[in-house]
């Protein structure tokens, strides 16, 4: 750790309960590898203050820009993001120093009366702020004879679960990772299989970002990096970028490893794009050797995106597609 100050490191974080929880976990890990204390610097982002639905304000970057501005101005030493909120293009002067091991990437249901998704009554109202979730839930319902109504919502975890508790909604869809990180996994009533709903690219993963010139800090933070998680999310985000879709577009993706016994053989990448009413979807997958370089992971994402575009994916993303 030569060349690094002994002053506390300043970690930029959003103010939400989830952001503070996951930033606190990263702060503890960074303290362990650097031997320095870490103080949280709370930053309010546009996505936190706007009351519009994410699809209306663009989604991409609305929870990120203020944190990155603080990094660029030197007001914080590093920042922690939910990776699924990051735009796919990395800004000049900043680097993703670490992507720690991923949490559970799945979506989950929190429903009244501890109901499972397929046990919800006819006409059940399910809340979500995600066009991706809306598209896949409606597509599944159409294919399996379920009668559901998806309802757009915003707000933190307490607000969203509150809609179920007060009877306004029958269920809400949330990320398993978020509930796990804030110690509320016991409120999950059903896990949505990735065969039913593919998660957002990068869901469940965190990104630790700092200035590109902070060589000692980059090296220290790099000790928290998980190579497989980075390879997986690189493939997923490459797919998203090649589809020219923002993180509010109805795109799901997940990369995982395929093993034969104890021997890991391949990486599989699955992707889906659909209209929000669930009437049309393009869902494909591809496999390739376990990426030895992140360039290969990016190539896998571009290859699958090209196949999806050839199947008409661009027309399903509305005006966000080019």
DAQUIJO-V693493 format. One record per residue. N is the residue number from 1. RES is the residue in one small letter. PHI is phi in radians with two decimals (NA if undefined). BURIAL is # if it has 16 or more other ideal C-beta (glycine too) atoms within 10 Angstrom, else .. D_CENTER is the distance of its C-alpha to the mean C-alpha in whole Angstrom. Layout:
N:RES:PHI:BURIAL:D_CENTER + N:RES:PHI:BURIAL:D_CENTER
This chain:
1:x:NA:.:31 + 2:x:-1.08:.:34 + 3:x:1.55:.:34 + 4:x:-1.66:#:32 + 5:x:-1.17:.:33 + 6:x:-1.72:.:33 + 7:x:-1.16:.:32 + 8:x:-1.03:.:29 + 9:x:-1.41:#:26 + 10:x:-1.78:#:24 + 11:x:-1.81:#:20 + 12:x:-1.44:#:18 + 13:x:-2.54:#:16 + 14:x:-1.17:#:15 + 15:x:-1.56:.:18 + 16:x:-1.11:#:16 + 17:x:-1.02:.:17 + 18:x:-1.14:#:13 + 19:x:-1.07:#:13 + 20:x:-1.14:#:16 + 21:x:-1.15:#:16 + 22:x:-1.25:#:13 + 23:x:-1.20:#:15 + 24:x:-1.10:#:18 + 25:x:-1.14:.:17 + 26:x:-1.15:#:17 + 27:x:-1.01:#:20 + 28:x:-1.09:.:22 + 29:x:-1.16:#:21 + 30:x:-1.15:#:22 + 31:x:-1.05:.:25 + 32:x:-1.16:.:26 + 33:x:-1.49:.:25 + 34:x:-1.84:#:27 + 35:x:1.30:.:30 + 36:x:-1.99:#:29 + 37:x:-1.27:.:28 + 38:x:-2.23:#:25 + 39:x:-1.91:.:25 + 40:x:-1.48:#:22 + 41:x:-1.95:#:22 + 42:x:-1.40:.:21 + 43:x:-2.27:#:20 + 44:x:-1.58:.:19 + 45:x:-1.82:#:17 + 46:x:-1.04:.:18 + 47:x:-1.11:#:15 + 48:x:-1.37:.:17 + 49:x:-1.70:.:20 + 50:x:-1.26:.:20 + 51:x:-1.71:.:21 + 52:x:-1.29:.:20 + 53:x:-1.20:.:17 + 54:x:-1.02:#:14 + 55:x:-1.10:#:15 + 56:x:-1.41:.:18 + 57:x:-1.66:.:18 + 58:x:1.84:#:15 + 59:x:1.30:#:12 + 60:x:-1.08:#:12 + 61:x:1.47:#:12 + 62:x:-1.19:#:14 + 63:x:-1.76:#:12 + 64:x:-2.10:#:13 + 65:x:-0.98:.:16 + 66:x:-1.11:#:18 + 67:x:-1.15:#:17 + 68:x:-1.17:#:18 + 69:x:-1.09:.:21 + 70:x:-1.12:#:22 + 71:x:-1.09:#:21 + 72:x:-1.11:.:23 + 73:x:-1.46:.:26 + 74:x:1.36:.:26 + 75:x:-1.37:.:26 + 76:x:-2.35:#:23 + 77:x:-1.55:#:23 + 78:x:-2.72:#:19 + 79:x:-2.35:#:16 + 80:x:-2.01:#:13 + 81:x:-2.12:#:10 + 82:x:-1.28:#:6 + 83:x:-1.04:#:5 + 84:x:-1.15:#:3 + 85:x:-1.51:#:6 + 86:x:-1.39:#:8 + 87:x:-1.03:#:11 + 88:x:-1.31:#:12 + 89:x:-1.61:.:15 + 90:x:-1.44:.:16 + 91:x:-1.25:.:19 + 92:x:-1.11:.:22 + 93:x:1.60:.:23 + 94:x:-2.19:#:20 + 95:x:-2.43:#:18 + 96:x:-1.46:#:15 + 97:x:-1.27:#:18 + 98:x:-2.70:#:15 + 99:x:-2.19:#:12 + 100:x:-1.14:#:13 + 101:x:-0.98:.:13 + 102:x:-1.29:#:10 + 103:x:-1.38:#:10 + 104:x:-0.97:#:11 + 105:x:-1.45:#:8 + 106:x:-1.28:#:10 + 107:x:-1.53:#:10 + 108:x:-2.37:#:14 + 109:x:-1.89:#:17 + 110:x:-2.03:#:19 + 111:x:-2.16:#:22 + 112:x:-1.15:.:25 + 113:x:0.98:.:28 + 114:x:1.01:.:25 + 115:x:-1.31:#:25 + 116:x:-1.41:.:23 + 117:x:-0.98:#:21 + 118:x:-1.32:.:24 + 119:x:-1.72:.:27 + 120:x:-1.10:#:26 + 121:x:-1.22:.:29 + 122:x:-1.02:.:30 + 123:x:1.38:.:29 + 124:x:-1.00:#:26 + 125:x:-1.72:#:24 + 126:x:-2.04:#:20 + 127:x:-1.63:#:18 + 128:x:-2.79:#:15 + 129:x:-1.73:#:13 + 130:x:-1.93:#:11 + 131:x:-1.03:#:14 + 132:x:-1.09:#:12 + 133:x:-1.13:#:12 + 134:x:-1.01:#:16 + 135:x:-1.07:#:17 + 136:x:-1.32:#:16 + 137:x:-1.10:#:18 + 138:x:-1.19:#:20 + 139:x:-1.14:#:21 + 140:x:-1.12:#:21 + 141:x:-1.06:#:24 + 142:x:-1.07:.:26 + 143:x:-1.35:.:26 + 144:x:-2.13:.:27 + 145:x:1.20:.:29 + 146:x:-1.59:.:27 + 147:x:-1.97:.:28 + 148:x:-2.27:#:25 + 149:x:-2.19:.:24 + 150:x:-1.54:#:20 + 151:x:-2.10:#:21 + 152:x:-1.24:.:18 + 153:x:-2.41:#:18 + 154:x:-2.34:.:16 + 155:x:2.07:.:16 + 156:x:-1.36:.:15 + 157:x:-1.03:#:15 + 158:x:-1.05:.:19 + 159:x:-1.07:.:20 + 160:x:-1.19:#:18 + 161:x:-1.16:#:19 + 162:x:-1.05:.:23 + 163:x:-1.09:#:23 + 164:x:-1.37:#:23 + 165:x:-1.10:.:26 + 166:x:-1.61:.:28 + 167:x:1.51:.:28 + 168:x:-1.22:.:26 + 169:x:-2.30:#:24 + 170:x:-1.46:#:24 + 171:x:-2.85:#:21 + 172:x:-2.28:#:17 + 173:x:-1.87:#:14 + 174:x:-2.36:#:11 + 175:x:-1.52:#:8 + 176:x:-0.99:#:11 + 177:x:-1.04:#:9 + 178:x:-1.11:#:10 + 179:x:-1.16:#:13 + 180:x:-1.09:#:14 + 181:x:-1.22:#:14 + 182:x:-1.78:#:16 + 183:x:1.26:.:18 + 184:x:-2.14:#:18 + 185:x:-1.14:.:17 + 186:x:-1.21:.:21 + 187:x:-1.54:#:20 + 188:x:-1.20:#:18 + 189:x:-1.81:#:21 + 190:x:-2.82:#:19 + 191:x:-1.65:.:16 + 192:x:-1.50:#:15 + 193:x:-1.01:.:16 + 194:x:-1.19:#:14 + 195:x:-1.33:.:17 + 196:x:-1.68:#:17 + 197:x:-2.37:#:13 + 198:x:-1.30:#:11 + 199:x:-1.24:#:7 + 200:x:-1.18:#:5 + 201:x:-0.94:#:6 + 202:x:1.47:#:4 + 203:x:-1.06:#:3 + 204:x:1.56:#:6 + 205:x:-1.85:#:6 + 206:x:-1.92:#:8 + 207:x:-2.14:#:10 + 208:x:-1.88:#:14 + 209:x:-2.05:#:16 + 210:x:-2.59:#:19 + 211:x:-1.16:#:22 + 212:x:-1.11:.:23 + 213:x:-1.52:.:27 + 214:x:-1.54:#:26 + 215:x:-1.04:.:27 + 216:x:-1.14:.:28 + 217:x:-1.18:#:25 + 218:x:-1.02:#:23 + 219:x:-1.11:.:25 + 220:x:-1.18:#:24 + 221:x:-1.12:#:21 + 222:x:-1.04:.:20 + 223:x:-1.15:.:22 + 224:x:-1.61:#:18 + 225:x:-1.29:.:17 + 226:x:-1.91:.:16 + 227:x:-1.01:.:17 + 228:x:-1.19:#:16 + 229:x:-1.01:#:12 + 230:x:-1.10:#:13 + 231:x:-1.10:#:15 + 232:x:-1.11:#:12 + 233:x:-1.26:#:9 + 234:x:-1.11:#:12 + 235:x:-1.11:#:13 + 236:x:-1.12:#:10 + 237:x:-1.28:#:10 + 238:x:-1.14:#:14 + 239:x:-1.04:#:14 + 240:x:-1.04:#:12 + 241:x:-1.14:#:14 + 242:x:-1.20:#:17 + 243:x:-1.39:#:17 + 244:x:0.99:.:17 + 245:x:-2.06:#:14 + 246:x:-1.36:#:12 + 247:x:-1.31:#:9 + 248:x:-1.73:#:11 + 249:x:-1.35:#:13 + 250:x:-1.37:#:13 + 251:x:-2.05:#:11 + 252:x:-2.04:#:10 + 253:x:-2.75:#:10 + 254:x:-2.67:#:10 + 255:x:-1.87:#:13 + 256:x:-2.54:.:15 + 257:x:-1.69:.:19 + 258:x:-1.88:.:22 + 259:x:-2.10:.:25 + 260:x:-1.93:.:28 + 261:x:1.18:.:29 + 262:x:-1.65:.:28 + 263:x:-1.77:.:28 + 264:x:-1.33:.:25 + 265:x:-1.78:.:26 + 266:x:-2.56:.:23 + 267:x:-1.81:#:19 + 268:x:-1.89:#:18 + 269:x:-2.12:#:16 + 270:x:-1.98:#:15 + 271:x:-2.46:#:14 + 272:x:-2.53:#:15 + 273:x:-2.34:#:16 + 274:x:-2.68:#:18 + 275:x:-1.27:#:20 + 276:x:-1.16:#:19 + 277:x:-1.44:.:22 + 278:x:1.38:#:21 + 279:x:-1.34:.:25 + 280:x:-2.47:.:23 + 281:x:-2.44:#:21 + 282:x:-2.14:#:20 + 283:x:-2.27:#:19 + 284:x:-2.39:#:20 + 285:x:-2.48:.:19 + 286:x:-2.57:#:21 + 287:x:-2.25:.:22 + 288:x:-2.74:#:23 + 289:x:-0.99:.:24 + 290:x:-0.98:.:22 + 291:x:-1.07:#:21 + 292:x:-1.48:.:24 + 293:x:-2.35:.:22 + 294:x:-1.26:.:19 + 295:x:-1.08:.:21 + 296:x:-1.20:#:21 + 297:x:-1.12:#:18 + 298:x:-1.10:#:17 + 299:x:-1.12:.:20 + 300:x:-1.07:#:19 + 301:x:-1.12:#:16 + 302:x:-1.15:.:19 + 303:x:-1.11:#:21 + 304:x:-1.18:#:19 + 305:x:-1.05:#:18 + 306:x:-1.08:.:22 + 307:x:-1.13:.:23 + 308:x:-1.18:#:21 + 309:x:-1.12:#:22 + 310:x:-1.16:.:26 + 311:x:-1.58:.:25 + 312:x:1.71:.:24 + 313:x:-1.07:#:21 + 314:x:-1.02:#:21 + 315:x:-1.22:.:23 + 316:x:-1.61:#:21 + 317:x:-1.75:#:18 + 318:x:1.08:.:21 + 319:x:-1.26:.:22 + 320:x:-1.36:#:19 + 321:x:-1.47:.:20 + 322:x:-1.90:.:23
